[in-house]
């Protein structure tokens, strides 16, 4: 969708969807609030790839385990201050009645319809389950009128002065039945709710944030002055996108258009450069990671081809060179007696002047999987197995193992340099006495011995939303991207099948990473099976910056339903707020029809 400005009318439709089979779009995903945009109030285009925007948060038990929840019949309305409220019926994850929500509705607030705060349940003082609800602010009464019906077919109305305080609501009074506008937008699976007219600014941000931009223009200087061929090589193009963002592109200039022995003015043509990585670049390779070390690039990934019993490294002078580079074995399940298999999620990390591989390994099956760290000897060759230390199992600050094997597993440990200190974030799952699901934890480490924590771990986030607990309560695969003094931590949620997705946590400059309140969590995932055609279950990604400053997302997905996990590479774009976009495909990144350019070159 191309961003259009200066429109008089901007309409947003809120809706849920009909569930499909679990592997495609389950109840936990369908029973969430979706948004669509229209400039005429009749013809709507879905936002966010027709994936949910607002999900109900899971409730928590005394032991920390979660109860997944969903929502039905959401309704967007204006709050008194001009921002937005949402009321919805909270349900169990499958859409059935939620006993805790009997006679209540769930209330949210939002300033922009992108980020939402779940205020909580509002007790309407009814005796039955709420079936449907609408809410609007009454300027004369200086409060909100809530109309609803119950599952028995009775209609009621309540009044509340400040809906965000969830108190002082009137007793329900019987009213005549209400009905929302009947419509059937041409959106797959749509269950329409209400339409709200929004400002140009709100509509513009929603379109920019929730649709994939496309390259609409290339800009180059009209004239440049050069002395050498290198001067010409340094002249770049600026790609302009439909959401008003830009990106600097290298250009392959036709240097033969110039007689370098004769000063003068030349018309020079060129082609905007694009590294292309058709998906997949490596079949049966999951959880991929690339780093640059001593002038060369290295690729490592989980090896699904042999049941996760080995780790191989690729080496090349460039990132494109890694695609067809030879694989060299550096560790397998026969190397050490206590490393029996399930060698998972290897990641390169440079700490100080040393190169490490953080990875998962087990001594006795899945329930014994633990985070380990290998160190490359000083002056060593990353492709030489003998130059790597044996894997060290991660320790707590008291010197004991991070987790009790057989009871709690730990995996997917990653490193974050921040404010002069080093942190690790990992996924941890307690199975005994009860399976609590996998949560993300954070702690500081000793940079000289990074397998040792120097503080107690803190829970960073849990799989509280439907897209995180779809099929299984798991968040894992964290990896940090630091840009413009802002820390983005992407992570994966759900099962490692076609339902796998990538979520986002963000921390601002100077914040205390050990304080969970320093992190802002996005309500919806950045990348799903609906984001890029033909790529299912994208997840467990990492980032690498190439020699030209381009940031690449290295991820895995499946090239078809039931297909093997396979690695891919795609450029990271940054949206109007400087947040990463992971769904900008090569055809949208550079429009081939705009890739041929020309400038006047003055040779002096």
N, C-alpha and C positions, 0 to 999 in steps of 0.2 A: 504494500500500500504506500503510495507516494503521499508525503505530508502536504496538505492543502491548508493554506492560511486564509484569513480574512473572510471566513464564512459566517453568515448571520446565525445559522442554526447548527448546533452540535448536540447530537443525541447519543446517550449511552443506554444500551439494553443490558439488564442483568438477567441471567438465566442459569439453570442447571442443565445437566444432560442426562439422557437415558443411558444406563450402564450397558456396556458390551461385555464380551468375554473377558475374564480377568487379565489375560495377557495383553489385551488391547486397551481397554478403558474400564476398569473395575468400578464397583459401587463407591469405593473410597475416593476415587477421582471424580466420578460423575456427580456425586452429591457434594458439590462445592460451588461457590459462586463464580460464574464466568462473565465476561464482558464482551460486548460487541459495539461497533461504532456506526453511526449513520449521519449524513448531512441533510436528510430529508424526513427522518422519523419513520421511514417505511422500509428502506433497503439497508440491511445491516451486514457488516463484515466482522467476523469474529476476531478478537484480539488474542494474543499469546498462543497462536496456533490452535485455537479452540480448546485450550487447556485451562483448568481452573486457576483463578486468581486468589480467592479467599477460601481458606479451609478452617474448619473448627479445630480447636486445640484439644488434644487428648486430655483426659483427667488422670490424676496421679494417685496411686495407692500409697499406703503408709510406708511400704518398702521401696518406693520409687518406681515400681512397675507402672505401666501405662494402660489406659483403656481407650482405645481408638474411638473417635467420634466423627460424625459427618453432619452436614446441614442440608435442610430442604427449604424451599419457598423463601429464598432471601428477598429482601425488599430494600432498595436504596432510597434515602430521603435526605433532605437538607436539615442540618442542625441550625439552631438559632443564630450561630455565628457565621453561617455561610459555608461551613465545612460539611462533611457527609457523615451520616449514620447508616447503619445497616441493621435490620432485625431479621432473624431467621429462626426456623425451628431446628433445634439441635436434636440429632437422632443418634442411634447406635451406628457403628461404621457401615452396616449394610442397609441403612435407611429405615430400620424398624424403630418403634418407640423407645425413647431413652427415659427410663424410670426417674432419674434425677431431674429431668426436664419437664415432668408432668405439671401442667398449669403455668409453664414458664416459657420465655423466649430468650434467645441469645442476642446480645447487643454488641455492636462493633462501632468504632469511630475511625475516620480517615480524613486526612487533609487533601488527598490527591487521588484517591481511588487506586493507589498503587500499594502503599503500606497501610496496614490496618492494626488497630489495637483492639484486642478482645476484651471488652469491659466486663462481661460476665452474664449470668442468667438474671433476667428480670422476672420476678414473681407477679403474675397477673391475677393471682388469687382465685384461680379456677380449680375445679375438681377433676378435670379431664385433660387428656393430652391435647395440646394445641396442634391444629392441622394446618392453618394458614394464618398469616399476619401481615398487616400493613401499618404504616406509621407516617404521620405528617405533623409538622409544626404548625400550630395555630397562633398567628401573630396577635389576634385579639385576646385570646385567653392566656397568652404567654406560656405556652406549654405544648405538650405533645399528645395527640389523640391516637391511640392505638386501637385498631379494630382487628378482631380475630375470630376464628371459629374453632370449635373443638372437633374431635373425631366422631362425636355423636351428632354433629350437624347444627349445633347451637352457635349463634353469633353474639358477640359481646363487644363492648367498648370500655377502655380505661383512659384515664387522664393522668399525666405525670408532668410536673414542672420542669425537672431536669432529668432527662432519661439516662444521662451518663452517671448519675449517682445511684441508680438502681433502687431508690427508696421513695417513700411517700407517694406511692401509686394508689389511685382510687380503686374502690371495689368495682368489679365488672358490672356493667348494665347491659341488658339485652338490647340489640339493635337489629335493624333490617339487614338482610344479607348484602354483602358487597361483592363486586366482581371486578377483576382486572380486565384491562382491554384485551380482547381476543386478537391474537396474531399468530402467524406461523412463519417466522423468518426462514430463509433458505440456508440454514446452518445445520450441519450434521448432528443429529441427536438432540437438538435444542428442546428444552422445556422452558418456554419464555416466562418471565416474571414482569417487571415493570420497566418503563422507559423514563429516563430523567434527562432534562436538558441541562447542559453544562456550558461553562465559559469556553471561549476559544483557547485560553491558556491551558485549562484542564484537558480539553480534547487533544490539543497539540502534544502535551506530555504523554498522554496515554498512547497515542499513535506512535510517537517516537520510541517509547520504552517497550511497547508490546507488539510491534511489528518489525520484521527484519528490514533494515534499510537496503537501498540499492544505489549503486554508483550512477549518478546522473550527469556528471560533468568532470572534465579534467582541465586543470589550470596549469599553465607554464608561463614563465616570463615572456613578454613580447620580444625582448632582446637581451642578450648576455654578452659580456666581454670576457674573452678567454685568452690565455697565453699558451696553454698546453692542452694535450688530450685529457690529462687528468682533470683540468679545470672543467672541461665539458662533461666528463663522467660524473662530476659532483653536482651538476644541475638536475634537480629533481622535479617531479610533477606532483601536484596536489589533487588527490581524488576527493570529490565532493559527493556527499550522499544525500539521500532523500530526507533524512532526519536532521539535516544541517550540520552533521559531523564531517570531519575531514581525516585524511590519512596521507602521509608523505610516501611517494612511490619512487623507486629507482627507475631509470630509463635507459634502455639500450639505444644509444645514439648512433646514427650512421656516420661514423667519423670519416668515412671516405668521401662524404659530401664536401669536405674541406681540403684545400691544398695547403698543408701545414707549413709550406715554405713561402707562402705569399699572404701577407696581411690583407685583410679586407672584410667585407660583409658577405656571409654565406647563409643560404636558407637550408637548414638542417632538419631532417626528419628523424623520428625515433619511435620506439615501441615501449610502452609502459611495461616494466618487468613484473612477472608474477611467478613465484615458485608454486608449482602445482603438485598436489599430493592426492591423486585419486584414491578413494577409500575402497578397500583397506590397504595399508602399506605393509602389514605383517599379519598373516592369519594365525590364529591360535596363540596370539600374544596379547595378554591383558595387563591392566595396571601399568602402562608404559611410562618411562621416565627418560629424559635426555638431559645431559649436562655437558659443559665445556670445561676441559681440563688440559692445561699445558698446550693450548693451541689446537686441540682436536676435540671432536664431539663424540659422545658415547651414548649408546642406547641400551636399555635393559628393561625387561618386562617379565611378568609371570608367564611360565611356559605351560599352557594348557595341553599341548600336544602329548606330553609324557606324564600327565597327571600331576603336574607341579612338583616334579622331583629334581629339577635342575634350573640353574640360572646361567644364561648366556649373555655376553656383551658384544655389541657391534661398535666398531671404531671407524671414523671417517673424518675428512678435513672439513666437510660441510654437513649441514643437516640433510639436504637432499641426498648426499652420498651415503647416509645411513640406510636408506631404503633397500639397497641391494648389497650392503656390506656383509662380509662373512661373519657368522656367529661363532663366538669362542667361549667354551665352557669355563666358568670360574668356580662353580660350586654345585655339588649334587648331593643326593641323600646317602651316598656311600662314603663321603669324605670324612665325616666325623660320626662317632658312635651315637651321639645325642641329637643328631640332625637326621631324622628319618624321612622327611618328606614335607609336603605342603609348604614349599618354599614360595611364599606369597609376597606380592606387592613390593618388589625391590625399588629403592629410591636412592639416587646419588645425592649427597649433600656435602658441600665444602664448608668446613668449620675451621677458621683460622687458616693455616697453610696445609691442611690435610683433607684428603678425600675419603668419604665414608659411604658405605651402603647400609641403609636401614632396611630391614626386611623381616618378614615373619617366618618362623620355622617351628617344627614340632619335634618332640622326643618320642611321642607315642599317640599319633592320631589327632583328629580335629580338636578334641577337648583339651589338648596340651599345647595348642598353638600359642606362641609367645613372641614378642618383639625382640629382635636381635640387631646387633650392629657389627659390621666388619670395617676394618681400617686398612687403607693402602699404606704400605711402608713408604717412608720418605725416599723419593727417587724411583719408586716402583712404577711398573707398567700396569695400567688397569686391566689389560687383556691377559695378564699373566696370573693364573690362579695362585701360584706360590707367593706372589707379592701381596696377597690379602691375608690379614690375620684370621684366625678362627672366629666364628661369630660369638660375640659377647651378649649374653642375655641381659636385658635392661633391669637395673636395680633401683629400688627406692632409696631415699636419702639415708635410711638406717642400714643400708647394705643388704637388705633382704630382696628377694626377687619381687618384681613389680606385681605379679599375679601368682596365685597358687595354681599351678598346672593341674588340670583335671577338674578344676572348679570354676575358674575364670580364665578366659582367653584374652590376649591383647595382640593387636596387629595394626598394620597400616600406619606406623609411626612416621611422622614428618617433622621437619625442623623449620623454625621461624626465627630469623635474626631480627630483633626489635629493640629499639632504645638502648643499644649497646649490650644487650643480653641475648641469650639463646633459649628458645622455648621448644618443647616438643608437644605435638598434638597427636593423639592416637585413638583408635576405637577399642573399646573394652566391653566384654560381655560376660556377666555372671550367670552361670547355669545352675549352681547349687547354693541354697536349697530350692531356688526358683529361677527360671529363666527371666531375666529382667530386660532382655533385649540389649542391643549394642548401643552404647553412648559414646560421645566424644569427650575426652579428657584433655587437660592441658597442665603442664608443669615446666619449671625451669630446669636446665641441665648444666652440668659442668662442661664447658667447651673443651677442656683438656681430656676429659674422659666422658664423651657425650652419651654413653650408655648408663650414666649415673644421674638420677634426679637430685636436685638440691632443695626441693620443697615438696610439700604434700600436693598430690594431684587435686584438681578442681574439675567438676563436671562443667563442660562447656555448653553442650546442647544434647537433647534427647530427640528421638523420632516421634515428635508430637503431632505432625500433620499427616494427612492421609497419603500424600505422595512419599513420605518418609517411612511409613509403616505399612505400605501396600504389600501384602503377602507376608511380611516379616518386619519386626520392630528393629530396624538396623539403620544407623548412620555410620559411615566409614569413609576411607579414602580421602582424608583431608590433604590439601596442598595450598600453600600460600603464594599469592601474587601481590607484591608491594609496588605501588605506583602513585606518584604525586603525594607521598606521605600518607597514603591510605592503604590499609591492609585488607585485602580480599582473601578470604579463606573459603575455597570451594570444597565441597565434600559430596559424597554419594549417599543415596538412600534407597531403601527397599531391597528386594531380592536381586541377585546378580543375573537376572534374566532380562526379558524384553521390557520389564517394568522399571529397570534401573534408571535413576535420574541424578542430576547434579544440582545441589542447592548452594546457597551462599550465605556466609557470615561476613560482616564488615566491622572493622575497628578504625577509629580515626587517630591521627597523629598524636603522640604523647599519651595515649590511653594505657591503662593498666590491663594487660591481657589476662591476668589472673582473676580479674573481676568480671564475672559473666555479664554484668550490666553494661560493660564497655562494648559489647558486641551487639550489632543489629542484625536480626535474622530476616531474610526475605521470605514473604508468605508463600511464594511459589518457586518452583525450580527454574534454573537457567536453561537447562537442556533436558529434553525428554525424547521419547520415540517419535513424537509428533513434530519435532523441531526441524529435522533434516530428512527428506525423503530417502528411504532405503537404509537408514541407520537406526537400529533398534537397541534399546537399553544402553544409551551412552552413559559412561561413568568413569570413575576412578582416574581422573585426569591429573596432569602436571603441566608446568609451564617452562619454556626456555626462550631466551632472547638470543637472536642470531647476531652475526657480526655487524649488521646494519641497524640494530636496535629494534627489529621487528619481533614482537612477542607471539609465540606459537603455543597453541593448546595441543597437548599430546594426550590422547584419550583412547579408550576402547569402546567399541560398540559391536553390534552384530549385523552383518551385511544381509540379513534376512531372518525371519522368524525361525527359531531353532538352529540358526547358523552359529558357528563358533565365535567366541569373543575374539575380536581382531583390533589391531591398533590403527589409529588414524592421526593425522596432523591437520590442523586448520588455524589460520591466523586469528588472533584475538583482536576484535574491534572494541572500541570504547564508545559508549553512548553519550547522550547529551549531558549526563551527570558524571561522566568519567568512569562509569561502571563497565565491567567486561561484558561483551556479547560473545557468545560461543557458537552462534548459529548463522553467522555470516558466511555463506558458501562462496566458492571461488567465482561463480558466475555473477553473483551480486557484488562481490568485492571489486571486480574490475569488469566493466562493460566492454566487451571486445570491440564494439563499434566506436568506442571512445579511446581505444588504446593506441591508435596511430596519431602522433602529434608532430608539430613542427615549430621551430623558433628561428629567429634571426640571430646568428652568431657573429660577433665582431672579433676577428682574430687580430691581435696587436703584437 
